[in-house]
Amino acid sequence: MSYLNYDYKKKKNGNQIVSIRDIGENSLLEVELKDNEVQLVVYWRNDKTVGFKMPKEMFENIYKDLMESN
């Protein structure tokens, strides 16, 4: 699936992983579900820059709140 300058992929390596690449900026966001925790990792120009973990329930609340704001 592609959105203009973005590439969206679903992968599975025992855990569910979604990656979104900004092709123009050569940056990558990986979102991985491990047990009951969501891990977000950002790569920019092939360097890992940020990692963040949160409970799955909190991630679901963030998504819900964002969708309700529209």
Gaussian input, Z-matrix of N, CA and C with variables (Angstrom, degrees):
# hf/3-21g

backbone

0 1
 N
 C     1     B1
 C     2     B2     1     A1
 N     3     B3     2     A2     1     D1
 C     4     B4     3     A3     2     D2
 C     5     B5     4     A4     3     D3
 N     6     B6     5     A5     4     D4
 C     7     B7     6     A6     5     D5
 C     8     B8     7     A7     6     D6
 N     9     B9     8     A8     7     D7
 C    10    B10     9     A9     8     D8
 C    11    B11    10    A10     9     D9
 N    12    B12    11    A11    10    D10
 C    13    B13    12    A12    11    D11
 C    14    B14    13    A13    12    D12
 N    15    B15    14    A14    13    D13
 C    16    B16    15    A15    14    D14
 C    17    B17    16    A16    15    D15
 N    18    B18    17    A17    16    D16
 C    19    B19    18    A18    17    D17
 C    20    B20    19    A19    18    D18
 N    21    B21    20    A20    19    D19
 C    22    B22    21    A21    20    D20
 C    23    B23    22    A22    21    D21
 N    24    B24    23    A23    22    D22
 C    25    B25    24    A24    23    D23
 C    26    B26    25    A25    24    D24
 N    27    B27    26    A26    25    D25
 C    28    B28    27    A27    26    D26
 C    29    B29    28    A28    27    D27
 N    30    B30    29    A29    28    D28
 C    31    B31    30    A30    29    D29
 C    32    B32    31    A31    30    D30
 N    33    B33    32    A32    31    D31
 C    34    B34    33    A33    32    D32
 C    35    B35    34    A34    33    D33
 N    36    B36    35    A35    34    D34
 C    37    B37    36    A36    35    D35
 C    38    B38    37    A37    36    D36
 N    39    B39    38    A38    37    D37
 C    40    B40    39    A39    38    D38
 C    41    B41    40    A40    39    D39
 N    42    B42    41    A41    40    D40
 C    43    B43    42    A42    41    D41
 C    44    B44    43    A43    42    D42
 N    45    B45    44    A44    43    D43
 C    46    B46    45    A45    44    D44
 C    47    B47    46    A46    45    D45
 N    48    B48    47    A47    46    D46
 C    49    B49    48    A48    47    D47
 C    50    B50    49    A49    48    D48
 N    51    B51    50    A50    49    D49
 C    52    B52    51    A51    50    D50
 C    53    B53    52    A52    51    D51
 N    54    B54    53    A53    52    D52
 C    55    B55    54    A54    53    D53
 C    56    B56    55    A55    54    D54
 N    57    B57    56    A56    55    D55
 C    58    B58    57    A57    56    D56
 C    59    B59    58    A58    57    D57
 N    60    B60    59    A59    58    D58
 C    61    B61    60    A60    59    D59
 C    62    B62    61    A61    60    D60
 N    63    B63    62    A62    61    D61
 C    64    B64    63    A63    62    D62
 C    65    B65    64    A64    63    D63
 N    66    B66    65    A65    64    D64
 C    67    B67    66    A66    65    D65
 C    68    B68    67    A67    66    D66
 N    69    B69    68    A68    67    D67
 C    70    B70    69    A69    68    D68
 C    71    B71    70    A70    69    D69
 N    72    B72    71    A71    70    D70
 C    73    B73    72    A72    71    D71
 C    74    B74    73    A73    72    D72
 N    75    B75    74    A74    73    D73
 C    76    B76    75    A75    74    D74
 C    77    B77    76    A76    75    D75
 N    78    B78    77    A77    76    D76
 C    79    B79    78    A78    77    D77
 C    80    B80    79    A79    78    D78
 N    81    B81    80    A80    79    D79
 C    82    B82    81    A81    80    D80
 C    83    B83    82    A82    81    D81
 N    84    B84    83    A83    82    D82
 C    85    B85    84    A84    83    D83
 C    86    B86    85    A85    84    D84
 N    87    B87    86    A86    85    D85
 C    88    B88    87    A87    86    D86
 C    89    B89    88    A88    87    D87
 N    90    B90    89    A89    88    D88
 C    91    B91    90    A90    89    D89
 C    92    B92    91    A91    90    D90
 N    93    B93    92    A92    91    D91
 C    94    B94    93    A93    92    D92
 C    95    B95    94    A94    93    D93
 N    96    B96    95    A95    94    D94
 C    97    B97    96    A96    95    D95
 C    98    B98    97    A97    96    D96
 N    99    B99    98    A98    97    D97
 C   100   B100    99    A99    98    D98
 C   101   B101   100   A100    99    D99
 N   102   B102   101   A101   100   D100
 C   103   B103   102   A102   101   D101
 C   104   B104   103   A103   102   D102
 N   105   B105   104   A104   103   D103
 C   106   B106   105   A105   104   D104
 C   107   B107   106   A106   105   D105
 N   108   B108   107   A107   106   D106
 C   109   B109   108   A108   107   D107
 C   110   B110   109   A109   108   D108
 N   111   B111   110   A110   109   D109
 C   112   B112   111   A111   110   D110
 C   113   B113   112   A112   111   D111
 N   114   B114   113   A113   112   D112
 C   115   B115   114   A114   113   D113
 C   116   B116   115   A115   114   D114
 N   117   B117   116   A116   115   D115
 C   118   B118   117   A117   116   D116
 C   119   B119   118   A118   117   D117
 N   120   B120   119   A119   118   D118
 C   121   B121   120   A120   119   D119
 C   122   B122   121   A121   120   D120
 N   123   B123   122   A122   121   D121
 C   124   B124   123   A123   122   D122
 C   125   B125   124   A124   123   D123
 N   126   B126   125   A125   124   D124
 C   127   B127   126   A126   125   D125
 C   128   B128   127   A127   126   D126
 N   129   B129   128   A128   127   D127
 C   130   B130   129   A129   128   D128
 C   131   B131   130   A130   129   D129
 N   132   B132   131   A131   130   D130
 C   133   B133   132   A132   131   D131
 C   134   B134   133   A133   132   D132
 N   135   B135   134   A134   133   D133
 C   136   B136   135   A135   134   D134
 C   137   B137   136   A136   135   D135
 N   138   B138   137   A137   136   D136
 C   139   B139   138   A138   137   D137
 C   140   B140   139   A139   138   D138
 N   141   B141   140   A140   139   D139
 C   142   B142   141   A141   140   D140
 C   143   B143   142   A142   141   D141
 N   144   B144   143   A143   142   D142
 C   145   B145   144   A144   143   D143
 C   146   B146   145   A145   144   D144
 N   147   B147   146   A146   145   D145
 C   148   B148   147   A147   146   D146
 C   149   B149   148   A148   147   D147
 N   150   B150   149   A149   148   D148
 C   151   B151   150   A150   149   D149
 C   152   B152   151   A151   150   D150
 N   153   B153   152   A152   151   D151
 C   154   B154   153   A153   152   D152
 C   155   B155   154   A154   153   D153
 N   156   B156   155   A155   154   D154
 C   157   B157   156   A156   155   D155
 C   158   B158   157   A157   156   D156
 N   159   B159   158   A158   157   D157
 C   160   B160   159   A159   158   D158
 C   161   B161   160   A160   159   D159
 N   162   B162   161   A161   160   D160
 C   163   B163   162   A162   161   D161
 C   164   B164   163   A163   162   D162
 N   165   B165   164   A164   163   D163
 C   166   B166   165   A165   164   D164
 C   167   B167   166   A166   165   D165
 N   168   B168   167   A167   166   D166
 C   169   B169   168   A168   167   D167
 C   170   B170   169   A169   168   D168
 N   171   B171   170   A170   169   D169
 C   172   B172   171   A171   170   D170
 C   173   B173   172   A172   171   D171
 N   174   B174   173   A173   172   D172
 C   175   B175   174   A174   173   D173
 C   176   B176   175   A175   174   D174
 N   177   B177   176   A176   175   D175
 C   178   B178   177   A177   176   D176
 C   179   B179   178   A178   177   D177
 N   180   B180   179   A179   178   D178
 C   181   B181   180   A180   179   D179
 C   182   B182   181   A181   180   D180
 N   183   B183   182   A182   181   D181
 C   184   B184   183   A183   182   D182
 C   185   B185   184   A184   183   D183
 N   186   B186   185   A185   184   D184
 C   187   B187   186   A186   185   D185
 C   188   B188   187   A187   186   D186
 N   189   B189   188   A188   187   D187
 C   190   B190   189   A189   188   D188
 C   191   B191   190   A190   189   D189
 N   192   B192   191   A191   190   D190
 C   193   B193   192   A192   191   D191
 C   194   B194   193   A193   192   D192
 N   195   B195   194   A194   193   D193
 C   196   B196   195   A195   194   D194
 C   197   B197   196   A196   195   D195
 N   198   B198   197   A197   196   D196
 C   199   B199   198   A198   197   D197
 C   200   B200   199   A199   198   D198
 N   201   B201   200   A200   199   D199
 C   202   B202   201   A201   200   D200
 C   203   B203   202   A202   201   D201
 N   204   B204   203   A203   202   D202
 C   205   B205   204   A204   203   D203
 C   206   B206   205   A205   204   D204
 N   207   B207   206   A206   205   D205
 C   208   B208   207   A207   206   D206
 C   209   B209   208   A208   207   D207

   B1=1.4430
   B2=1.5265
   B3=1.3042
   B4=1.4610
   B5=1.5224
   B6=1.3141
   B7=1.4584
   B8=1.5100
   B9=1.3415
   B10=1.4493
   B11=1.5124
   B12=1.3082
   B13=1.4588
   B14=1.5291
   B15=1.3472
   B16=1.4617
   B17=1.5201
   B18=1.3216
   B19=1.4544
   B20=1.5245
   B21=1.3351
   B22=1.4660
   B23=1.5225
   B24=1.3534
   B25=1.4655
   B26=1.5177
   B27=1.3362
   B28=1.4601
   B29=1.5233
   B30=1.3441
   B31=1.4579
   B32=1.5227
   B33=1.3108
   B34=1.4510
   B35=1.5218
   B36=1.3270
   B37=1.4631
   B38=1.5241
   B39=1.3161
   B40=1.4519
   B41=1.5213
   B42=1.3181
   B43=1.4569
   B44=1.5224
   B45=1.3182
   B46=1.4726
   B47=1.5285
   B48=1.3105
   B49=1.4669
   B50=1.5203
   B51=1.3166
   B52=1.4552
   B53=1.5198
   B54=1.3309
   B55=1.4651
   B56=1.5213
   B57=1.3179
   B58=1.4556
   B59=1.5210
   B60=1.3231
   B61=1.4637
   B62=1.5189
   B63=1.3401
   B64=1.4620
   B65=1.5176
   B66=1.3078
   B67=1.4587
   B68=1.5249
   B69=1.3248
   B70=1.4583
   B71=1.5116
   B72=1.3398
   B73=1.4705
   B74=1.5197
   B75=1.3458
   B76=1.4571
   B77=1.5295
   B78=1.3369
   B79=1.4576
   B80=1.5238
   B81=1.3253
   B82=1.4559
   B83=1.5182
   B84=1.3314
   B85=1.4569
   B86=1.5180
   B87=1.3371
   B88=1.4581
   B89=1.5203
   B90=1.3184
   B91=1.4607
   B92=1.5253
   B93=1.3281
   B94=1.4651
   B95=1.5181
   B96=1.3262
   B97=1.4525
   B98=1.5185
   B99=1.3323
   B100=1.4653
   B101=1.5159
   B102=1.3295
   B103=1.4584
   B104=1.5227
   B105=1.3173
   B106=1.4627
   B107=1.5244
   B108=1.3346
   B109=1.4581
   B110=1.5301
   B111=1.3165
   B112=1.4598
   B113=1.5201
   B114=1.3255
   B115=1.4604
   B116=1.5198
   B117=1.3288
   B118=1.4677
   B119=1.5232
   B120=1.3287
   B121=1.4606
   B122=1.5238
   B123=1.3290
   B124=1.4624
   B125=1.5299
   B126=1.3167
   B127=1.4610
   B128=1.5253
   B129=1.2982
   B130=1.4581
   B131=1.5171
   B132=1.3144
   B133=1.4675
   B134=1.5289
   B135=1.3436
   B136=1.4674
   B137=1.5223
   B138=1.3337
   B139=1.4618
   B140=1.5191
   B141=1.3380
   B142=1.4569
   B143=1.5239
   B144=1.3247
   B145=1.4591
   B146=1.5272
   B147=1.3274
   B148=1.4604
   B149=1.5195
   B150=1.3154
   B151=1.4511
   B152=1.5211
   B153=1.3286
   B154=1.4536
   B155=1.5178
   B156=1.3417
   B157=1.4666
   B158=1.5178
   B159=1.3407
   B160=1.4594
   B161=1.5213
   B162=1.3264
   B163=1.4620
   B164=1.5316
   B165=1.3214
   B166=1.4648
   B167=1.5276
   B168=1.3238
   B169=1.4681
   B170=1.5314
   B171=1.3189
   B172=1.4652
   B173=1.5251
   B174=1.3319
   B175=1.4576
   B176=1.5314
   B177=1.3326
   B178=1.4638
   B179=1.5332
   B180=1.3308
   B181=1.4655
   B182=1.5237
   B183=1.3227
   B184=1.4663
   B185=1.5210
   B186=1.3306
   B187=1.4655
   B188=1.5207
   B189=1.3353
   B190=1.4670
   B191=1.5329
   B192=1.3257
   B193=1.4685
   B194=1.5283
   B195=1.3127
   B196=1.4671
   B197=1.5245
   B198=1.3237
   B199=1.4541
   B200=1.5306
   B201=1.3225
   B202=1.4624
   B203=1.5245
   B204=1.3103
   B205=1.4705
   B206=1.5220
   B207=1.3339
   B208=1.4675
   B209=1.4802
   A1=108.01
   A2=116.70
   A3=120.24
   A4=110.88
   A5=116.78
   A6=123.69
   A7=107.19
   A8=116.61
   A9=123.12
   A10=111.38
   A11=117.68
   A12=122.07
   A13=112.58
   A14=117.42
   A15=121.50
   A16=110.76
   A17=115.32
   A18=121.83
   A19=107.65
   A20=118.08
   A21=124.28
   A22=108.51
   A23=117.18
   A24=120.73
   A25=110.15
   A26=115.01
   A27=121.27
   A28=107.12
   A29=115.54
   A30=121.00
   A31=107.99
   A32=115.55
   A33=119.93
   A34=108.05
   A35=116.68
   A36=121.33
   A37=108.22
   A38=117.09
   A39=122.35
   A40=109.69
   A41=116.47
   A42=123.29
   A43=107.94
   A44=115.97
   A45=120.33
   A46=108.65
   A47=117.36
   A48=122.60
   A49=108.89
   A50=115.83
   A51=122.14
   A52=106.38
   A53=117.25
   A54=120.05
   A55=109.01
   A56=114.06
   A57=121.41
   A58=107.22
   A59=116.24
   A60=120.76
   A61=109.52
   A62=115.25
   A63=121.81
   A64=105.00
   A65=116.29
   A66=121.57
   A67=111.65
   A68=118.04
   A69=121.53
   A70=113.33
   A71=117.41
   A72=121.69
   A73=112.59
   A74=117.69
   A75=122.20
   A76=110.15
   A77=115.99
   A78=120.79
   A79=108.87
   A80=115.43
   A81=120.97
   A82=109.18
   A83=116.27
   A84=123.03
   A85=106.97
   A86=117.21
   A87=121.38
   A88=108.50
   A89=115.19
   A90=121.69
   A91=106.28
   A92=116.18
   A93=120.80
   A94=109.86
   A95=115.98
   A96=122.03
   A97=108.13
   A98=116.33
   A99=122.87
   A100=107.08
   A101=115.75
   A102=121.07
   A103=109.46
   A104=118.45
   A105=121.77
   A106=110.51
   A107=116.41
   A108=121.56
   A109=110.19
   A110=116.48
   A111=122.22
   A112=107.90
   A113=115.75
   A114=121.11
   A115=108.76
   A116=115.69
   A117=122.53
   A118=107.97
   A119=116.57
   A120=121.13
   A121=107.88
   A122=116.16
   A123=121.87
   A124=108.83
   A125=115.08
   A126=122.09
   A127=106.95
   A128=115.97
   A129=120.77
   A130=107.77
   A131=116.08
   A132=122.60
   A133=111.17
   A134=115.08
   A135=124.68
   A136=114.34
   A137=119.83
   A138=122.36
   A139=109.35
   A140=116.56
   A141=120.82
   A142=107.62
   A143=117.01
   A144=119.39
   A145=112.92
   A146=118.09
   A147=120.68
   A148=109.39
   A149=116.21
   A150=122.05
   A151=108.13
   A152=116.60
   A153=120.56
   A154=108.67
   A155=116.94
   A156=121.76
   A157=109.30
   A158=115.29
   A159=120.78
   A160=108.88
   A161=117.30
   A162=119.69
   A163=110.23
   A164=115.39
   A165=121.48
   A166=111.16
   A167=117.44
   A168=121.80
   A169=111.32
   A170=117.23
   A171=120.59
   A172=110.29
   A173=117.45
   A174=121.79
   A175=110.36
   A176=116.08
   A177=120.28
   A178=111.31
   A179=116.89
   A180=120.80
   A181=111.58
   A182=117.21
   A183=121.37
   A184=109.79
   A185=116.12
   A186=120.48
   A187=111.05
   A188=116.18
   A189=120.84
   A190=110.86
   A191=116.99
   A192=120.56
   A193=111.81
   A194=117.07
   A195=120.41
   A196=111.19
   A197=117.74
   A198=121.08
   A199=111.75
   A200=117.24
   A201=120.72
   A202=112.15
   A203=117.06
   A204=120.43
   A205=112.38
   A206=117.66
   A207=120.80
   A208=110.74
   D1=136.33
   D2=-177.87
   D3=-133.66
   D4=135.70
   D5=177.16
   D6=-120.75
   D7=97.34
   D8=-179.00
   D9=49.51
   D10=-99.02
   D11=-174.35
   D12=-100.99
   D13=17.45
   D14=-175.98
   D15=-121.73
   D16=148.83
   D17=176.79
   D18=-122.75
   D19=121.69
   D20=-176.70
   D21=-110.28
   D22=126.65
   D23=-179.59
   D24=-136.08
   D25=142.37
   D26=171.75
   D27=-107.22
   D28=133.43
   D29=179.25
   D30=-131.74
   D31=167.00
   D32=175.86
   D33=-144.68
   D34=123.61
   D35=175.47
   D36=-129.35
   D37=43.16
   D38=-171.55
   D39=99.17
   D40=-34.02
   D41=174.23
   D42=-117.65
   D43=158.09
   D44=177.51
   D45=-81.73
   D46=128.91
   D47=179.89
   D48=-129.45
   D49=134.84
   D50=172.40
   D51=-118.89
   D52=132.88
   D53=176.30
   D54=-123.28
   D55=139.94
   D56=178.06
   D57=-126.92
   D58=117.86
   D59=-179.67
   D60=-106.29
   D61=129.24
   D62=169.75
   D63=-88.77
   D64=103.10
   D65=-172.42
   D66=-63.67
   D67=-41.21
   D68=-177.79
   D69=-66.49
   D70=-35.66
   D71=-178.88
   D72=-94.27
   D73=-6.50
   D74=-174.17
   D75=53.29
   D76=47.69
   D77=176.68
   D78=-120.56
   D79=157.48
   D80=-173.89
   D81=-140.62
   D82=135.47
   D83=172.07
   D84=-114.62
   D85=123.90
   D86=174.67
   D87=-112.71
   D88=132.74
   D89=177.52
   D90=-121.15
   D91=120.91
   D92=-176.07
   D93=-125.12
   D94=135.01
   D95=175.78
   D96=-100.89
   D97=115.12
   D98=177.42
   D99=-119.90
   D100=115.66
   D101=-177.39
   D102=53.35
   D103=-111.58
   D104=-177.60
   D105=-115.70
   D106=29.54
   D107=-175.71
   D108=-132.55
   D109=138.40
   D110=176.94
   D111=-104.75
   D112=128.65
   D113=179.14
   D114=-114.49
   D115=127.99
   D116=177.05
   D117=-109.90
   D118=131.49
   D119=177.55
   D120=-132.86
   D121=132.44
   D122=179.64
   D123=-113.25
   D124=131.35
   D125=174.14
   D126=-117.07
   D127=136.82
   D128=175.73
   D129=-129.82
   D130=123.18
   D131=-176.82
   D132=51.66
   D133=44.45
   D134=176.38
   D135=71.23
   D136=7.61
   D137=176.24
   D138=-107.99
   D139=132.06
   D140=175.81
   D141=-69.47
   D142=124.01
   D143=-175.89
   D144=-112.69
   D145=-35.75
   D146=-175.47
   D147=-144.05
   D148=138.70
   D149=171.15
   D150=-130.94
   D151=141.02
   D152=-177.53
   D153=-149.41
   D154=134.14
   D155=177.52
   D156=-119.32
   D157=146.05
   D158=176.34
   D159=-151.09
   D160=158.42
   D161=175.67
   D162=-63.60
   D163=146.84
   D164=-180.00
   D165=-55.75
   D166=-39.93
   D167=-179.45
   D168=-61.03
   D169=-38.93
   D170=178.74
   D171=-66.27
   D172=-41.69
   D173=177.98
   D174=-61.14
   D175=-42.43
   D176=177.84
   D177=-62.48
   D178=-39.64
   D179=177.48
   D180=-64.56
   D181=-39.87
   D182=177.69
   D183=-60.67
   D184=-48.44
   D185=179.49
   D186=-59.68
   D187=-47.25
   D188=-179.76
   D189=-59.02
   D190=-46.37
   D191=-179.09
   D192=-63.44
   D193=-38.77
   D194=178.38
   D195=-66.02
   D196=-41.54
   D197=-178.62
   D198=-70.73
   D199=-32.02
   D200=178.37
   D201=-71.05
   D202=-24.19
   D203=-176.79
   D204=-73.56
   D205=-12.96
   D206=-179.90
   D207=-84.33

